[in-house]
């Protein structure tokens, strides 16, 4: 479901340190209470694990990210996850024509392409502008033009639209949809194959504020001046803005009004406030007699079609229902809810759907939330995929890769048949209680050598106690260098390769405690000895709630694998109420499940602490000693997903 | 102009002996018995069949005039005769008919009914592809399907047994037409998945009065009289051109390789 084994996740330090504090390094783990699922099944050494990161805790799962999704702030010297950054829009552009739209235009015109880019209203595929000239035989080389969908074969002829020229189709379309909107909109509700349009055109309204609201007259007939959706929205907007300004500007004496009525106006608040704040209150009192005060205008609703009022025809719904029930509509003739989302609200049938201008996209720069340092800044041009600044975490923290070491015959693991059969253990079916060795390679991408200290709880937290030993917890990684330097200097790259693979040595190589397994120019490999724990078969009735929480957290992480969006809220403390919709399943999970979901997944929390000396490019409050070379330190937890333990 | 001779049918594995019977316009080949049964082929002289097209089966296969069959298309006639109309394009690696199941690969060509690998269709079912049909690459058409004229079966779509696809219809990529399903004329089957995610829509053929919401007000009424059928006509014109080009490409390369 998530990544294939083996994988690596890195826990962003922001979980335990919401406010960036570069002086403090990660030594204590997040709040224990929240990071532990309430009942530990076999809590053998709970006290010792006080400080350890628990990848199984529901809360921890929300902070785990694949390393490539993380950024790094050079000012804070800290890993930044998507929750530690703010985003700013650099430019808006159409993904289909790659034309940039100024943000002012986005504000006024909306975030859709103003040119020729449309997507199909039926299936959302991009529409192509194509001509009809060679078929229709219109003679001139510039035939009428249509938008056509290459996928579902929808064309604008399906809705009876064609264009005179192949450019600026957005304008042409909006002219068509807006120009004679009145007639068309009257047909929308009165004239759906019903003879109401003569009535509608014959009817005329009295324009003025004294027209009573709709209770008086039956709204059977449509105004001839009824507006299209866009125009109606504009009319309503103008109307209410006007109302706001009128009602809030007119009263200057709050006490002269009838307060009961005055409260219904948004200007009432102003009036009440001015009652307390205005220094001219007494003057106003004296100067104005009560009878001369005008009644403040109350905010009213739109009453005419020109103000944006739209009365539904009394038989409008009947007409729609009849149309739905008719044979030529059918299920296929109805617009789905997905199709209707971006259409006018009254579009119910597929014939009512208009081609949608393509949604614009943005390029965004990202800043550190705490120091406002820019972490990512793309090129402004939509055509360019380059970045001016991009501080991804993987160029600072070591790239961690793990892979199982081939089981050597001399290592004494001879009990299992599968292990002997397979040279490397199957990560999806790790044998319980059979030690395996895992090569953990850290590759340095910085141009400074790094000293790394690894730490891990000797027994993994969680129900399945897996023993983990890092044979060489402290080691150095060489500095990264230029690729060309390496190519020129590398005398025997083949040797490196062979030794690194660990297979070609004919199993002579035995992992020794305290020694690195292998070492290259900018990488170092150490060995982890892992004894997968034994899974207990439980009836599954014990901790359904915890199970649920874990599922939620897992889901969150899996979802993050797919999308880099990290905006998950921390909602899964066990003491608090479970997320909505999950409290019901407590009893339903009493089926004899062998284990909790993903309980068999072997995830090893590893604490990484790197130290290196770097040049002090910027002011650094934590600078110790030397003016030029500064000792840097970075520490974080990572989680190694090794495999799945077999039952 | 040696096109008729170059349009020889080319059964895939060349190790098999063929008998060529030349008629005026049609070439009939009855293959001798071998491990894989050769179907009796009737290929129109103006059809273009690539070298690596697989013909297998026991029932006759006929290919109409002007039809282009891309390389590595698989045409099986174990379950019954297979007829492909005129002006079709059969895409690369598409599969028409069903290959026998592995259990019944030991086929006896003389008794076709027993050789059909599918136990559920022991009787002879005819698979028909009408004229001007496009079968895109990797599409699968099962035996008994009837694909009417000018239909499109997009890539990786599946037409199950006994299904009928109406003329001018389109089965979009990856869509399935269920067994014995019926797709009416001028229908587009699109969407994802086999049943639930799949949607259908009717293509317009006639003149459409702009609907209410659309309100093509600036278009004069006489201008609106463009029939939706025009689009399909244009597509068929393009299809025709594509076939002409393909004849040069597939046919030309086939000729070159033969010499």
HADDOCK unambig.tbl for C-alpha pairs under 7 A between the chains (distance, minus, plus):
assign (segid A and resid 135 and name CA) (segid B and resid 230 and name CA) 6.52 0.50 0.50
assign (segid A and resid 135 and name CA) (segid B and resid 233 and name CA) 6.97 0.50 0.50
assign (segid A and resid 135 and name CA) (segid B and resid 234 and name CA) 5.86 0.50 0.50
assign (segid A and resid 136 and name CA) (segid B and resid 230 and name CA) 6.99 0.50 0.50
assign (segid A and resid 152 and name CA) (segid B and resid 188 and name CA) 6.22 0.50 0.50
assign (segid A and resid 152 and name CA) (segid B and resid 190 and name CA) 6.45 0.50 0.50
assign (segid A and resid 157 and name CA) (segid B and resid 208 and name CA) 6.87 0.50 0.50
assign (segid A and resid 157 and name CA) (segid B and resid 228 and name CA) 5.70 0.50 0.50
assign (segid A and resid 158 and name CA) (segid B and resid 204 and name CA) 5.74 0.50 0.50
assign (segid A and resid 158 and name CA) (segid B and resid 208 and name CA) 6.34 0.50 0.50
assign (segid A and resid 158 and name CA) (segid B and resid 228 and name CA) 6.61 0.50 0.50
assign (segid A and resid 159 and name CA) (segid B and resid 208 and name CA) 6.18 0.50 0.50
assign (segid A and resid 159 and name CA) (segid B and resid 210 and name CA) 5.19 0.50 0.50
assign (segid A and resid 159 and name CA) (segid B and resid 211 and name CA) 6.36 0.50 0.50
assign (segid A and resid 159 and name CA) (segid B and resid 214 and name CA) 6.95 0.50 0.50
assign (segid A and resid 160 and name CA) (segid B and resid 208 and name CA) 4.85 0.50 0.50
assign (segid A and resid 160 and name CA) (segid B and resid 209 and name CA) 5.51 0.50 0.50
assign (segid A and resid 160 and name CA) (segid B and resid 210 and name CA) 4.55 0.50 0.50
assign (segid A and resid 160 and name CA) (segid B and resid 224 and name CA) 6.36 0.50 0.50
assign (segid A and resid 161 and name CA) (segid B and resid 210 and name CA) 6.83 0.50 0.50
assign (segid A and resid 161 and name CA) (segid B and resid 216 and name CA) 6.37 0.50 0.50
assign (segid A and resid 176 and name CA) (segid B and resid 215 and name CA) 6.21 0.50 0.50
assign (segid A and resid 176 and name CA) (segid B and resid 216 and name CA) 4.55 0.50 0.50
assign (segid A and resid 176 and name CA) (segid B and resid 217 and name CA) 5.12 0.50 0.50
assign (segid A and resid 176 and name CA) (segid B and resid 218 and name CA) 5.36 0.50 0.50
assign (segid A and resid 177 and name CA) (segid B and resid 214 and name CA) 5.63 0.50 0.50
assign (segid A and resid 177 and name CA) (segid B and resid 215 and name CA) 5.14 0.50 0.50
assign (segid A and resid 177 and name CA) (segid B and resid 216 and name CA) 5.93 0.50 0.50
assign (segid A and resid 177 and name CA) (segid B and resid 217 and name CA) 6.87 0.50 0.50
assign (segid A and resid 179 and name CA) (segid B and resid 217 and name CA) 6.06 0.50 0.50
assign (segid A and resid 179 and name CA) (segid B and resid 218 and name CA) 6.89 0.50 0.50
assign (segid A and resid 180 and name CA) (segid B and resid 215 and name CA) 6.98 0.50 0.50
assign (segid A and resid 180 and name CA) (segid B and resid 217 and name CA) 4.94 0.50 0.50
assign (segid A and resid 181 and name CA) (segid B and resid 215 and name CA) 6.40 0.50 0.50
assign (segid A and resid 184 and name CA) (segid B and resid 212 and name CA) 5.25 0.50 0.50
assign (segid A and resid 184 and name CA) (segid B and resid 215 and name CA) 5.36 0.50 0.50
assign (segid A and resid 185 and name CA) (segid B and resid 212 and name CA) 6.05 0.50 0.50
assign (segid A and resid 185 and name CA) (segid B and resid 213 and name CA) 6.79 0.50 0.50
assign (segid A and resid 187 and name CA) (segid B and resid 212 and name CA) 5.79 0.50 0.50
assign (segid A and resid 188 and name CA) (segid B and resid 212 and name CA) 4.57 0.50 0.50
assign (segid A and resid 188 and name CA) (segid B and resid 213 and name CA) 6.48 0.50 0.50
assign (segid A and resid 332 and name CA) (segid B and resid 200 and name CA) 5.97 0.50 0.50
assign (segid A and resid 332 and name CA) (segid B and resid 201 and name CA) 5.55 0.50 0.50
assign (segid A and resid 347 and name CA) (segid B and resid 213 and name CA) 6.72 0.50 0.50
assign (segid A and resid 351 and name CA) (segid B and resid 211 and name CA) 6.22 0.50 0.50
assign (segid A and resid 352 and name CA) (segid B and resid 211 and name CA) 5.97 0.50 0.50
assign (segid A and resid 352 and name CA) (segid B and resid 212 and name CA) 6.83 0.50 0.50
assign (segid A and resid 352 and name CA) (segid B and resid 213 and name CA) 5.35 0.50 0.50
assign (segid A and resid 352 and name CA) (segid B and resid 214 and name CA) 6.14 0.50 0.50
assign (segid A and resid 354 and name CA) (segid B and resid 214 and name CA) 6.60 0.50 0.50
